[in-house]
């Protein structure tokens, strides 16, 4: 298999056999012609069931992640929901204490109606995980680094304990992509991605994907949910994601380098109380991150030494950082997380989350400097 950079550079670039076009065409058709004998000679029947462009993306992502199968959905949340729907009433689910608020609402609200119970656990503490595992625990959901406090979880350690208890492990790989962290190689059973973020990379795609280490009954169930539930990824979003993948390696390399500079600057700033970034030596998960990641990512959160109102004011004074939800695009974003999350939230009230883009680092540092220093007493 070629290096991942080479694989990415050729994503969606299998020459079209009809025209010789280097970039594969976009297949928007919802239906496909049958042969005179009633068969489907090209293997496609209806786009909800399968589509050439979506299949190309799923094949590419499976190769990229080293997975047996990939199932693409209309959003990252839809992908996560599909995975949780493979659970049955009476099953127990474990999620991190610091977890994306959309997942928190999904497992603590919607899945309750499914008859699935959920427990939030500090997964950086493996003894806490041991205490939370039950005979009916079927799935442990891992975020590492977590959203928004960038806590680092030992994937191999969690997997060993979960598997011993008869539970599967799913890792949200959105923040790291397969370039920075490879959960399946660390023993995880499933990886979930929001394609909306780094993989598409331009803030213009909504999509999600589930990748499974082995092709088994869970994979079959996910295919059933994708096809008959109907929450599939549309062909144009699949094509845009393939286009975005071709620059992922170059984009992420720059974003990680800049994020490290931003974190170091914030760490030394007198108005910053705490920086959450696993690349900083003082981060409690630094050693684990260094062991299981190839770089520390492009997300940085920090807590202001002040009030919630002052934190909101800092975000409002930025000019290059855009005040918006999401992450992974070419533009840098800043967000006051507590005010966007569904209550109740455990996110510190002075925490600001930054997604680092492709701007020159000097411009981002200057923007943060003026935002932090303006109005400081």
N, C-alpha and C positions, 0 to 999 in steps of 0.2 A: 504494500500500500504506500502511495506517495506521502510526503510530509503534508501535514494538515494545511499549511499555507498554500501548497500547490493544489490540493483538493478544493480549497475555497476559491482560488483564482479561477477555476474552471467550473464553478457551480452554475448549472443551467446553461452550459456552453457545449453541449453535445450537438454537433452539426446536424441540421435538419436534412434527412435523406432526400427530400423532394427538391429543395432549393439550394442546399449547401450552406445556408445561413449558419454562421458560427454560433450565434445566440439562439437558443431554442425558441420557437414561436410560442405565443400565448394562445392557449386553447380555451376559448370562451363558450364553446358549444355545450348546451345542457344535455344533449342526447346524441346517440351515435347509431349509424345505419346498420341494419342486420343484413346478412347475406341471404341469397335466395333460398338456402336450406334452413333458414331461421337462426343460424348461429351468429355470433359476434366475432368475426375473424380478427379484429384488432384488440379484443379484450376489454372493451369499454361498452357500457350499456347506458348509463345515466350518471350525470356528474355528481349527484349526491353520493352515489356508491363509489365512484372512482372517476378521476379526471387526469389526463396526461400531464398537465402542469403541476397539479398537486402531487401526483405520484413522483414526478421528478424531484420535487422539494423533499418529500418524505424519504426517498432513496438517498438523497444527498445528506440530509440530517442524520439518518441512520449510520451512514459511513463516517460522518464527522464525529459522532458520539461513540462509535463502536458498538452500536445497538443491533439487536436482531430485527426490530421493527420500529416504525415511527407512524403515529396516527396524528394528523393535523386537524385542528379545530378553529373555530371562528374567533377565539380569544384565549389568552392564557387562563383566565378564570373558567372558561368553558372546558378547557383541558383538565384543570384541577377537579372541577365538578364531575366530569366523566370518570376520573379515577376514583373519586369517593363513591360514585354510584356503583362501583364494582363490589362495594361492601354490602352486607346484608343486615337486616334488623337484628339488633343484639350485639353487633360487632363494636369494638372499642378502637378508637383512633387517638394517637398521641401527636400533638403539634408543639412547636416551641413556644416559650413564654413571649419571646419577641418575634412576632410573626406578622407578615403582611396583613393589614387590617381586612382586606377582601377575603383572605383565607379564614381569618378569625370569624368573620360574620358567616361565612359559608358553613364552617364546621360547628359553630356554636348555635346557629339559628336554623338554617335550611336543613342541615343533615339531622338535626334533632327530630324533624318530622319524618325522616327516613328510618328512625329507630336506631340510629348510630350515636353512641356517646363519645365525647371527646374530652381529653385532659390536656391542659397546657403545662409544659414541663421545661425547666431550664436544661436544655440538652447539652450545654457545655459541662454539666455535672452528670457524669455517667452513673453515679450512685443514685441520683434523683430519677434517672431513667429506669434503673433496675427496680426502684420502689414503685414506679408508676405502671410498669408492665403487668398485665393481667392475663389469665388464660384466654380471655376473649379478645385480647388485643390483636388486631389483624394488620395494622399499618402504622408506621412511624413516619411522619412528614418532617423533613429537615430543610431548614434554610441556613446556608452558611456561605458568606457572611449574611447575617439576618437583616431584616428590614423593619425599622430604620437604624437600629443601634449597632449593627455590624458585629454582633457576637459570632464567634467562630466555633463550630461544632466539629468534633472528630468523627468524620463519616465512617471510617473503618471501625472505630470503637462502638459507635451506635449500631452499626450493621451487625457486628459480632453478637451483641447482646439481644438485639431484636430477633435475629435469626434463631438464636438459642431458645427464645420464647415462642417461636412459631409465627412471628410477625414479619411482614415485608417492609422494606425501606424505600421511600420515595424522596428524592432530593430536588428542590427547586434550583435549577441551574441558570436562571435568568441573569443574575448579576455577574456570573463568572464566565458563562459560555463554555463550550468544550475546550477552548484554548487555554483557560486558566485553571480549570478543575475538571476532573474526569471521575464522576461519582461511580459509574458502573465498574470501573477498574478498581475502585476502593470497596466493592462489594455490594453497592446499592442495587436494588432490583429495577427501579424506575427513575427516570429523569423527566422533569416537566420544565418546559420553557415557555415564557411569553415571547413570541416572535416579534411582538411590538417593540421590544427594547433593542438590545445590541445586535441581534441576529439580522433584523431588517435595517436598523440603524439610522433611519432618517425621519422618524416621527410621522410616518404616513401610512403605516400598516397596522391593522388590528388582527392578531392571530396567536395561536398557541399550538403546542405540540407535546405529545407524550412519547417517550422512547423507552422500550423495555429491553432488559438485558437478554432475556430468552423469549422465544415464541411459545407461549403457553396459554392456559385458559384465561388468564387476565388479559392477554393480548387479544384473544378472540372476543372477549366481552367488550373490550374497548372499541374494537372494529364494529361490533353490533350497535353500540351506543352512538358511534360516529355516523353510521349509515342510517339507522332507523330513528335515532334521536334527531338527526338532521343538522346538528350544529357544526357543519363542515367549514373548512377554510375555502374561501372563494378563489377561483383561478387567478384573478388579477393580483390579489394579495400574495398568493404563492409565488407568482412571477416576480413581484417587487421584492419579496424576501430573498429569492435566488439572486437577484441583482445586488441586494445589500450584502449578502454573504461574500460576494467577490472582493469586497474591500474590508471585511471584518478584521483580518489580521493586522492590516496597516492602521486602521482606525483605533483598535483596542490598544495597540502598542503605544501610540501617542497619548491616548486618554489615560492609561495607567501611569505613564511617566509624569504627566501634568498633575494627576491626582496626588502623587507622592509629594510634589512640590507644594501643592495647596495645603495638604495635611501638615507638612513641616512648618509652613508659615503660620497656620492657625494655632499649632501647638505652642508657638513662641509668643502669641499675641496676648497682651495683658487683659483684654476683654473676653477672652475665651476661657471658659471653665474646664471643658473637657473635649477632646477630639476622639471620635470613633473612627479608626482606620487601622486595619490589621497590619499595615506596613510599618506602623510606628513601634519601636522596640518595647515601649511600655504597655502596649495593648495586651490584655490578658490572654488573648488567643494568638499572639504573634507566632509562637513556636509551632502551633498546630497548622496555622495558615502557611507558614514557610515550608512545612513538610508536605502538605497536600495541594498547594497551589503553585503555579509557575510564576504568578505575579499577584499583586494584592488588590487589583481591581481599580475601578474608576469612580467609585462611590465614596463620598466622605460626608460624615455627619459631625456636627459640633454643637455643643451647648454653650450658650452665652452666659457670661457671669453677669446676670441681671434679671429682668422680669420678662414675662411672656410678651408684654407690650413692646419692650425694647427689642426682643428678638424679631417680632413682626416688623418693627421699624427698620431693622437692619436689612431684612429681605426686601423691603419696599424701596430702599435707597440704592439697590444694585441697578446697574445699567446694562452690563454685558450678560450677566446671569439673568435668565428669564424666569419670572415667578410663575411656575406651572408644574402640574403633576406629570409624572412619568420620568423616564430616564433612558440612557443609552443612545441618544441621538447625537448629531454633530454639534448641536448647540448646548451650552451649559445651562442647567436649570437649578433653581434654589426653591426650597419649599419649607414652610412651617408645618411639620407633619401633624402635630396634635390637633390643629384646627381643621385638617382635612379628614382625619380618621373618624370613623363612627364611634360615638361614645358608648361605653366608657373606654378611655384609652390609657395605656400605661406609658405612652411616649412622654418623655420629659417636656414640660411646657416651654422651655427655652431652646429646644433642639431645632436646628435647621439642617435639612438634608440637601446635599449638593450632588448633582450628576455632572461630571466633568466632560466637556465636549472637546472640540478640536481647535478652539481658539488658542492664540499664543499665550503661554503661561504668564508672561509679564502683564498682559492685559487683564487676565483673571485676578491676579494678585493685587493689581492696582484697584480693580473694582471692589474687591473685598476690603481692601485697606480703607478706601474712602467711605464705604458703607459702615464699617465698624468704628471709624474715628469721627465721622460726622455725628454730632449730638452727644459725643462722649463727654462726661463731666471731668 
